[in-house]
Amino acid sequence: MKNSILIAILILSNWAIAQEKKMSKSAVIVFEASVPSFEEVKATNKNTTMVLNSKTGEIASLALMKGFRFKVALMEEHFNENYVESHKYPKALFKGKIVNFDANALTENPKEFIINGKLELHGKTVMLNVPAKIRKSGSGIHLVSKFIVNASDFDISIPSVVKNKVSNKINIQLDAVLN
């Protein structure tokens, strides 16, 4: 009898903890480093993993660098080999916390939040404060964010041959539904 009660308590506590974690394995990151009048420098990664602890507001995201797809295959090759060196630095990792997050207060109308955290990319870590719009979505949470980082902050150098064709300022968009 005691064993049955103990097992039931363990199952219920695991279920309660699992309810706090919201996750997506198909979050989308789009980055663009285009310069006006030149070819578009834009890539999309549709297989980003994101986890949100809906009780604490802690959030983490992992994107594999080789998961970014460009319209032009040669750009993708240069991106992986010359810029982010994905053989040495295969992933980008973000860990942070949503300021004043309360999952119970979310509605279908987006609310604006700030996410404080650190982005690890290309062997460097940069502290970020990024805006996010977060809303309730079906059985999950929908998060959208747009922000800018500088390639130079991550020691990603743009060769002088293409310096006027590729921006140091990288526009990043993130879209995730966490269930």
Contacts in CASP RR format, 6 or more apart in sequence:
PFRMAT RR
TARGET T0000
AUTHOR 0000-0000-0000
METHOD contacts of the structure
MODEL  1
MKNSILIAILILSNWAIAQEKKMSKSAVIVFEASVPSFEEVKATNKNTTM
VLNSKTGEIASLALMKGFRFKVALMEEHFNENYVESHKYPKALFKGKIVN
FDANALTENPKEFIINGKLELHGKTVMLNVPAKIRKSGSGIHLVSKFIVN
ASDFDISIPSVVKNKVSNKINIQLDAVLN
19 54 0 8 1.000
20 53 0 8 1.000
20 54 0 8 1.000
20 55 0 8 1.000
20 56 0 8 1.000
21 51 0 8 1.000
21 52 0 8 1.000
21 53 0 8 1.000
21 54 0 8 1.000
22 51 0 8 1.000
22 52 0 8 1.000
22 53 0 8 1.000
22 54 0 8 1.000
22 140 0 8 1.000
22 141 0 8 1.000
22 178 0 8 1.000
22 179 0 8 1.000
23 49 0 8 1.000
23 50 0 8 1.000
23 51 0 8 1.000
23 52 0 8 1.000
23 178 0 8 1.000
23 179 0 8 1.000
24 48 0 8 1.000
24 49 0 8 1.000
24 50 0 8 1.000
24 176 0 8 1.000
24 177 0 8 1.000
24 178 0 8 1.000
24 179 0 8 1.000
25 47 0 8 1.000
25 49 0 8 1.000
26 46 0 8 1.000
26 47 0 8 1.000
26 48 0 8 1.000
27 48 0 8 1.000
27 49 0 8 1.000
27 50 0 8 1.000
27 61 0 8 1.000
27 174 0 8 1.000
27 175 0 8 1.000
27 176 0 8 1.000
27 177 0 8 1.000
28 44 0 8 1.000
28 45 0 8 1.000
28 46 0 8 1.000
28 48 0 8 1.000
28 173 0 8 1.000
28 174 0 8 1.000
28 175 0 8 1.000
28 176 0 8 1.000
29 44 0 8 1.000
29 45 0 8 1.000
29 48 0 8 1.000
29 63 0 8 1.000
29 68 0 8 1.000
29 172 0 8 1.000
29 173 0 8 1.000
29 174 0 8 1.000
30 42 0 8 1.000
30 43 0 8 1.000
30 44 0 8 1.000
30 45 0 8 1.000
30 172 0 8 1.000
30 173 0 8 1.000
31 42 0 8 1.000
31 43 0 8 1.000
31 68 0 8 1.000
31 170 0 8 1.000
31 171 0 8 1.000
31 172 0 8 1.000
31 173 0 8 1.000
32 40 0 8 1.000
32 41 0 8 1.000
32 42 0 8 1.000
32 170 0 8 1.000
32 171 0 8 1.000
33 41 0 8 1.000
33 42 0 8 1.000
33 151 0 8 1.000
33 166 0 8 1.000
33 167 0 8 1.000
33 168 0 8 1.000
33 169 0 8 1.000
33 170 0 8 1.000
33 171 0 8 1.000
34 40 0 8 1.000
34 41 0 8 1.000
34 42 0 8 1.000
34 167 0 8 1.000
35 41 0 8 1.000
35 164 0 8 1.000
35 165 0 8 1.000
35 166 0 8 1.000
35 167 0 8 1.000
38 164 0 8 1.000
38 165 0 8 1.000
39 72 0 8 1.000
39 165 0 8 1.000
40 71 0 8 1.000
41 70 0 8 1.000
41 75 0 8 1.000
41 165 0 8 1.000
41 166 0 8 1.000
41 167 0 8 1.000
42 70 0 8 1.000
42 71 0 8 1.000
43 68 0 8 1.000
43 69 0 8 1.000
43 70 0 8 1.000
43 75 0 8 1.000
43 76 0 8 1.000
43 79 0 8 1.000
44 68 0 8 1.000
44 69 0 8 1.000
45 63 0 8 1.000
45 64 0 8 1.000
45 67 0 8 1.000
45 68 0 8 1.000
45 69 0 8 1.000
46 69 0 8 1.000
47 63 0 8 1.000
47 64 0 8 1.000
47 67 0 8 1.000
48 61 0 8 1.000
48 62 0 8 1.000
48 63 0 8 1.000
48 174 0 8 1.000
48 176 0 8 1.000
49 61 0 8 1.000
49 62 0 8 1.000
49 63 0 8 1.000
50 59 0 8 1.000
50 60 0 8 1.000
50 61 0 8 1.000
50 62 0 8 1.000
50 143 0 8 1.000
50 176 0 8 1.000
50 178 0 8 1.000
51 59 0 8 1.000
51 60 0 8 1.000
51 61 0 8 1.000
51 178 0 8 1.000
52 58 0 8 1.000
52 59 0 8 1.000
52 98 0 8 1.000
52 141 0 8 1.000
52 143 0 8 1.000
52 178 0 8 1.000
53 59 0 8 1.000
54 103 0 8 1.000
54 141 0 8 1.000
55 103 0 8 1.000
56 97 0 8 1.000
56 101 0 8 1.000
57 97 0 8 1.000
57 98 0 8 1.000
57 101 0 8 1.000
57 103 0 8 1.000
58 95 0 8 1.000
58 96 0 8 1.000
58 97 0 8 1.000
58 98 0 8 1.000
59 94 0 8 1.000
59 95 0 8 1.000
59 96 0 8 1.000
59 97 0 8 1.000
59 98 0 8 1.000
59 115 0 8 1.000
60 93 0 8 1.000
60 94 0 8 1.000
60 95 0 8 1.000
60 96 0 8 1.000
61 93 0 8 1.000
61 94 0 8 1.000
61 174 0 8 1.000
61 176 0 8 1.000
62 91 0 8 1.000
62 92 0 8 1.000
62 93 0 8 1.000
62 94 0 8 1.000
63 91 0 8 1.000
63 92 0 8 1.000
64 86 0 8 1.000
64 90 0 8 1.000
64 91 0 8 1.000
65 79 0 8 1.000
65 80 0 8 1.000
65 84 0 8 1.000
65 86 0 8 1.000
65 89 0 8 1.000
65 90 0 8 1.000
65 91 0 8 1.000
65 92 0 8 1.000
66 80 0 8 1.000
66 86 0 8 1.000
66 90 0 8 1.000
68 76 0 8 1.000
68 79 0 8 1.000
69 76 0 8 1.000
70 76 0 8 1.000
70 79 0 8 1.000
79 86 0 8 1.000
80 86 0 8 1.000
80 87 0 8 1.000
81 87 0 8 1.000
82 159 0 8 1.000
83 151 0 8 1.000
83 156 0 8 1.000
83 158 0 8 1.000
84 121 0 8 1.000
84 122 0 8 1.000
84 156 0 8 1.000
85 122 0 8 1.000
89 121 0 8 1.000
89 122 0 8 1.000
89 123 0 8 1.000
92 119 0 8 1.000
92 120 0 8 1.000
92 121 0 8 1.000
93 119 0 8 1.000
93 120 0 8 1.000
93 121 0 8 1.000
94 117 0 8 1.000
94 118 0 8 1.000
94 119 0 8 1.000
94 120 0 8 1.000
94 128 0 8 1.000
95 117 0 8 1.000
95 118 0 8 1.000
95 120 0 8 1.000
96 115 0 8 1.000
96 116 0 8 1.000
96 117 0 8 1.000
96 118 0 8 1.000
97 115 0 8 1.000
97 116 0 8 1.000
97 117 0 8 1.000
98 113 0 8 1.000
98 114 0 8 1.000
98 115 0 8 1.000
98 132 0 8 1.000
98 134 0 8 1.000
99 113 0 8 1.000
99 114 0 8 1.000
99 115 0 8 1.000
99 116 0 8 1.000
100 113 0 8 1.000
101 113 0 8 1.000
101 134 0 8 1.000
103 141 0 8 1.000
105 111 0 8 1.000
106 134 0 8 1.000
106 135 0 8 1.000
106 136 0 8 1.000
106 141 0 8 1.000
107 135 0 8 1.000
107 136 0 8 1.000
108 135 0 8 1.000
108 136 0 8 1.000
108 137 0 8 1.000
109 135 0 8 1.000
110 133 0 8 1.000
110 134 0 8 1.000
110 135 0 8 1.000
110 142 0 8 1.000
110 144 0 8 1.000
111 133 0 8 1.000
111 134 0 8 1.000
111 135 0 8 1.000
112 131 0 8 1.000
112 132 0 8 1.000
112 133 0 8 1.000
113 131 0 8 1.000
113 132 0 8 1.000
113 133 0 8 1.000
113 134 0 8 1.000
114 129 0 8 1.000
114 130 0 8 1.000
114 131 0 8 1.000
114 132 0 8 1.000
115 128 0 8 1.000
115 129 0 8 1.000
115 130 0 8 1.000
115 131 0 8 1.000
115 132 0 8 1.000
115 145 0 8 1.000
116 127 0 8 1.000
116 128 0 8 1.000
116 129 0 8 1.000
117 127 0 8 1.000
117 128 0 8 1.000
117 129 0 8 1.000
118 125 0 8 1.000
118 126 0 8 1.000
118 127 0 8 1.000
118 128 0 8 1.000
119 125 0 8 1.000
119 126 0 8 1.000
119 128 0 8 1.000
119 149 0 8 1.000
121 154 0 8 1.000
121 156 0 8 1.000
122 154 0 8 1.000
122 155 0 8 1.000
122 156 0 8 1.000
123 154 0 8 1.000
123 155 0 8 1.000
124 153 0 8 1.000
124 154 0 8 1.000
124 155 0 8 1.000
126 149 0 8 1.000
126 153 0 8 1.000
126 154 0 8 1.000
128 147 0 8 1.000
128 149 0 8 1.000
130 145 0 8 1.000
130 147 0 8 1.000
131 145 0 8 1.000
131 146 0 8 1.000
131 147 0 8 1.000
132 143 0 8 1.000
132 144 0 8 1.000
132 145 0 8 1.000
133 143 0 8 1.000
133 144 0 8 1.000
133 145 0 8 1.000
134 141 0 8 1.000
134 142 0 8 1.000
134 143 0 8 1.000
134 144 0 8 1.000
135 141 0 8 1.000
135 142 0 8 1.000
136 142 0 8 1.000
137 177 0 8 1.000
139 179 0 8 1.000
140 177 0 8 1.000
140 178 0 8 1.000
140 179 0 8 1.000
141 177 0 8 1.000
141 178 0 8 1.000
142 176 0 8 1.000
142 177 0 8 1.000
142 178 0 8 1.000
143 174 0 8 1.000
143 175 0 8 1.000
143 176 0 8 1.000
143 177 0 8 1.000
143 178 0 8 1.000
144 173 0 8 1.000
144 174 0 8 1.000
144 175 0 8 1.000
144 176 0 8 1.000
145 172 0 8 1.000
145 173 0 8 1.000
145 174 0 8 1.000
146 171 0 8 1.000
146 172 0 8 1.000
146 173 0 8 1.000
146 174 0 8 1.000
147 172 0 8 1.000
148 169 0 8 1.000
148 170 0 8 1.000
148 171 0 8 1.000
148 172 0 8 1.000
149 169 0 8 1.000
149 170 0 8 1.000
149 172 0 8 1.000
150 168 0 8 1.000
150 169 0 8 1.000
150 170 0 8 1.000
151 157 0 8 1.000
151 158 0 8 1.000
151 168 0 8 1.000
151 169 0 8 1.000
151 170 0 8 1.000
152 168 0 8 1.000
158 166 0 8 1.000
158 168 0 8 1.000
END
